[in-house]
Amino acid sequence: MNYALKASALALTLGLATTASPAWADFWSDAGAKFKGVTLHGVTESTPPSNYIRNVLAPEFEKKTGIKVDIETTSWDQMYDKAIKDMEAKTGIYDMVYIEQDIIYSYLARNFLVDITKTLKDQPDLKAPTYDDANFTSFADYFKDSSGDLFGVPMEAFLKAYLYRKDLFDDPKIKEAFKKETGKDLKPAATHAEYTEIAEFFTKYGKDNGMELWGTTAQAHTGHPASWYEFFESIAPTFGVYNWGIDAKNNYAATVEHGGAMNGDKAKAALKYWLHLRDIAPPESTQSTWTETATTFAAGRVAQGLIYGENAAWIASDPAQSKVVGQVGFALPPLEPGVLDDAKAGKGYIGYYDGGAFGVPVTSKNKEASLLFLEFIGQNEVQPDWAIAAPRITNTATFDDPKVKEMDVKLGGFYTMLKDDGKLFAGAPPYPFHAQVREATAPIFYDILTGNIGPDEGLDQMAAKAEEELTSLGYRK
């Protein structure tokens, strides 16, 4: 979800491409020979991982194969719009498109993408010796169909984690004040009640001491899908509301009346909790998307918050963009009782496992050359420098690279959390109707945020609207 930040100067300095091993140097030149002079066109969101592809991996691929790669980086909404319109119109403008995890199921339902597994099996001469989709982390599973075939090569993957300011949480004066006010020791919150108490304390502390400091971030834009995603993908699951509260096994029920949970007691408690946090967050929160919550945290304006992992690492390590370098701690999101047990048992999840992949549209005029490029960026060999320059890990071997381990220490265990706790998080539910239900219910959600309707009544309306849309689409019978 999330994401239009330029790669920092630090990232570009660190981001020197790792070349393919010499043993396979001839594969790329031989495979690319018949495509020399071809220019591949790709479209993606302007994020650090995408900028690394454009600035480092694409030139390296051209050097090895003779195939030029033009990567267009743009805003999140423009990226979607351009890719979908091209595939719908079958114009073949793009040879590669960024596939965000939550939209893949819609693309598969509409047969937009080339089956990578099948194509490489049918055309073994295209298969690079250094490419193996078994090297990917479990995140790759989100880009497979029901048969297990891969339709996108993962290029970024990260958790939405709980970030907190270690310098504030460890400050003796602040710890003493918190103890005096609450009777408790100041430490990262494990529950929503603890998180709320800490947020309220720091907002009051900032006000009492004339500081530009608040207790929490809030991705609460009143007219952007980022706020809808914050609630359904990051907040609701921590209360035990999974898959947007829609029960796919029960005729896609969304309302409590029909067996759904979108407007259940847990969802209503989650929304009221989040709205309260928004009210004690910095004033820019009502216009904040995933980008602005990151810049708010990096500016030192909050004590804690839920931040997308693609931003978390530069906040913690890049002094060119962040005022809190070396002061950032990472933890799991606060949870209601039973949610962690659900996640461990595979019955639920504690937050959003986000990211994306590059896929090849079936309308591409250069499918074979495009697949070569996807294999190139999917190799183990190119991952470590990429993971350091643009914090994301898609290949299991990357975790054990010495440079990545060193960076993990600097980031306070950020990569270790991804490795050890990634299984507790989940991507968006496998709904081909993802965009339709979001768009149908979002206007009501925005009315809740602007106060035009109460949270309980609003969720009731959203659940009913979701069922109405699902009925219209033919999912509810």
Secondary structure, DSSP 8 states (H G I E B T S, - for coil): --------HHHHHH-------GGGHHHHHHHHGGGTT-EEEEEEE--HHHHHIIIIIHHHHHHHHS-EEEEEEE-HHHHHHHHHHHHHHT----SEEEEEGGGHHHHHHTT-B--HHHHHHH-GGG--TT--GGGB-GGGGGGB-TT--B--EEEEEEEEEEEEEHHHHT-HHHHHHHHHHHSS-----SSHHHHHHHHHHHHHHHHHTT-S-BS------SSSHHHHHIIIIIIGGGGT--GGG-BTTTTTB-SGGGT--TTSHHHHHHHHHHHHHHHTS-GGGGG--HHHHHHHHHTT-BSEEEEEHHHHHHHHH-TTT-S-TT-EEEE-----TTHHHHHHTTS--SSBEEEEEEE-BTT-S-HHHHHHHHHHHTSGGGHHHHHHHS----BGGGGG-HHHHHHHHHTTSHHHHHHHHGGG-B-----TTHHHHHHHHHHHHHHHHTTSS-HHHHHHHHHHHHHHHHHHTT---
